[in-house]
Amino acid sequence: MAYEVEHTDTFCPVKTEETIMATLQYRLSNGDWINTGDRADEFVNLAVNHAQRLIAVGRDAPGTREAVLAVLEAGNVVRFDTDWHSEIRYAPAPRQAAEISDLRPVLRCRKCGTTGHAGAYPFSTLPGVCDDCA
């Protein structure tokens, strides 16, 4: 069964169930997110079973595989058990290198006026003064 969702993303216009499963992650008890790898179907099935248990006691939950995948596609996390960390999600898209470098503030040396990003040469050691003037 091929599950397809239309996207406006130019890099991946149509996602198939295989590409969706490749980007699925689960949360560890320390809060970190780990790729499911070959166990993606197992986690989706656990989420469906958990949702069906919730539906049996009168709560609203996505009770089918397609519903779970639709909730994940919408950018939400889906619970697969009652523990606080029992959640699955799609891996967030990696940020572009330019986007990451823009997050670091640009500093100007108080002595010579040289500019650069915080944490990189020439501002790798002292804040406010470049390495050449230090």
N, C-alpha and C positions, 0 to 999 in steps of 0.2 A: 504494500500500500504506500503510495507516494503522497506525502503531505506537503502541499505547496502553498506558499504565502507570497503574495505580490509585495514587492518592496520598491521604494523610489531610490534606494541606494544604487549608485552606478557601479560599485565594485561587485555586488552580489544581487542582481535584480530578482532572482527567484531562489528561495531556499527550499531545498528538499529535506526530507526527514533525516537523511544521512548527514547533511551539513549542520542541521539543527542539533543532532545528537553529538556531533563532534565539538560543539561549543557549550555543552551543558556542564555546569559546575555544581558541587555540593559543598556545604559548610561543615568545617570541622568544629570540635568542641572548643578550640581556642579562638574561633572566629574567622580563621583563614578560609578562603575559597579554593577548592582543588578541582581540576578537570576530572570528569567521570570516566573519560576514555571509553573502554569497551563495556563499562557497566552502566551506560546511559539508559538502556532499556530497563534495567533493574530498578533504577531510581524513578523513572517515569511510572513503572508498574506499582512501586511502593506509594507514590503520590496518588495514583488512582485508587488503590486499596484504602488508603487513609481517608480520601474524600468520600468513598462509599460508606465507610464507618461513620463519618460525620453526618452524611445524608440520612443514615438509618436512625440517628437520634434527633433528627429534625433541623440540622444546621445546613446552611447553604454552602455548597462546595462544588468544584468541577469534577463530576463523577465519571467522565469518560476520558480516554486517551486524547482525543481531539480537543476536548475542553481544557485539559491540562496544558497541552501544547499551545493553545490559543492564549491562555493566561500568561504563559512564559513569553510568548511572542509579543505580548503587550508590554513587556518589560517588568513584570511583577515576579516575586518569588513565590514558590509553591511549597507548602509543607508536606513532608512524607511521613512524619511521626509526631509524637507529642513533645519531644525534647525541644529546648529552645533553639538548638542549632540544626534541627532536622529540616533543612530547606534546600531547594534546588533553584537554579537560575541559569540564564544564558550568560556566558562570559561577556563582560563589557568589551566594546571595540577598543583596540589599542590606540592610544593617542599618538598623533603625529609628532615627529621630533621637534618641529617648530613650535607646536603647542606646548610641549614640555619645557622647552627652553624659555618660552615667554612667561612661565610661571615664576622663574627666578627674578628677583628684582635687579635692576641695573643700578650699579653704584658708581659714584664719582669720587676720585681721590681728592682729599681736602688740600693736599700739598701741590700736586702737579696737574690735576684736572683730568687724568686718565679715566676712561669709563670701561666698565666690564660687568659681567654677571656675577652675582654673589656666589661664592664657593668655587669659582674658577679663576685661573690666572687672569689678571694680576691681583685679584682679591681673594686668594685662597687661604690666607692666614688671619689677617687683622681686618676688622670692619672699619671702614672709613678711610683707610690708608692703604695704598697699593703696596705690593711686595717690593717694588723697586725703591720706594721712598721709606720703607720701614727700616 
